[in-house]
Each structure stands twice: as structure tokens, then as C-alpha cells.
Amino acid sequence: MKTVDVIFVRIYITESSHMLNTTVNYLKDEAKIRGISVFRAISGFGDTGNHTASLVDLSLDLPLSIEFFDSKDKVEPALEYLSNIIKHEHIVFWEAKVND
């Protein structure tokens, strides 16, 4: 099986951070990343406190994770840019392989 090396990235933010549109637009329009997925969690906690979905709570401040992968030459400049607008410990990445 032929494979290609990529870097997989996961970014953790919250809805209240208002970073989703900025991040997605950058990755799509400027970094030209091949695809992005955004997931909304029903619960989570971290340095910004507890975030949980409930029927009583009308505020939407749930955890979000943004995931993408692409070639090293596209991801490395994107990580450089993102590390200036998102806390470093909220960005994780690792090398992976995809089928070619």
C-alpha cells in the first residue's frame, strides 16, 4: 500500500472564544488546507472552567475541536500562524500517514 506523510492537527477552543470563524476562514482561504472538521462537545473542562450542555442553561459556551490534516509544507506555516492567536497548549499535532 502506498502512503503519504501528513501532519494531523487538533485545536481546542470554546464557542465563547469567537475563534471558530477566524480559524476556519484562515485554514480554508489562506492556508488552503484540504479539509477541516469541527466537533462540538456536550461537556468538557479546562483552564476556562467547566462547560456542559443542559436544558436549563441557554448560554452556548461548549467546547469545540477543529481537526485537519495536510502535507507538512502546508501545515507548518498554518501552525505558526495559529500559535499566535490560540494558546499553544490548545493545539496538538502528530505525524500520520494517509493512503495515496
N, C-alpha and C positions, 0 to 999 in steps of 0.2 A: 504494500500500500504506500503510495506517495503522499508525503505530508509537507506542510509549510509551517514554519515557526511564526508564532504571533505572540503578542502580549495581551493578556486578558486584564481588564481593569474593572474594579467595583468602587463606586463612590457612595458614601453615606451622607445624606442631608436630611433635613426635615422640611415639611411643607412651609412652615413659617419662616424658613431662611430665605425664601424667594429666590433661590439659586437654580431652580429647575430649568426655567426658560433660558436663562443666560447660559447655563451649561450645555443644554441640548442644542441650542442655536449655534454655539461655538463649535461643538463637535460635528454638527451637520454641515454648516455653511463655510467655516474657516478651516477646520482640521480635516474635513472630508472623510470622516470615519465612515466605514461601510454600512454600519447599522448600530442602533442603540436600543436597549430595552430599559424601561423604567418600571419598578415594582413599588407598590405601596404596602407597607406592613400594617398589621392590625394592632401591633404592640411592639414596644422597644424602649430601651433606656440607654442613657449615655451621659456625657458631660452636660447636656442641656436638660436633664431630668427624665422623668417617665413620660411616655407618650402612648396613649391607649385609646382605642375606639370604643365608645359606649353610646347607648341610645340617649342618655341624659346629656352628654357633652356635645354641644353643637360646634365647638371650635375644631377646625381641621388642622391639627399640627402633628400629623402622623409621620413616622419615619419613611423615607424614600431611599431606594437604592437604584443607581444608574449603572448599567453594565454595558460594556462594549469590548470588542477586540479588533485588532488590525495588525498590520505589519509594524515592526519595530520603528521604521523610519517615519511612520505616521503617528504612532502612539507616544514616542518620546517627546516630541515638541508639544503635543497635547498635554502631557503630564506636567511639563514645565509651566505652561500657561495656567492649568488648573491648580497647581500648587500655590499660585499667587492669589487665588480667590476662594479656595476651600482649604480648611485645616488639613495639614499634612497627614495626621493620623486618621483622617476620614477618607483617605484614598489608599486602596490596596491594589496590588497588581502582581502578576506572576506570568512566567513564560508558559506557553502551551503550544499544542500542535493542532492543526486542522487538516482534514483531508483535502487533497488537491485534485 
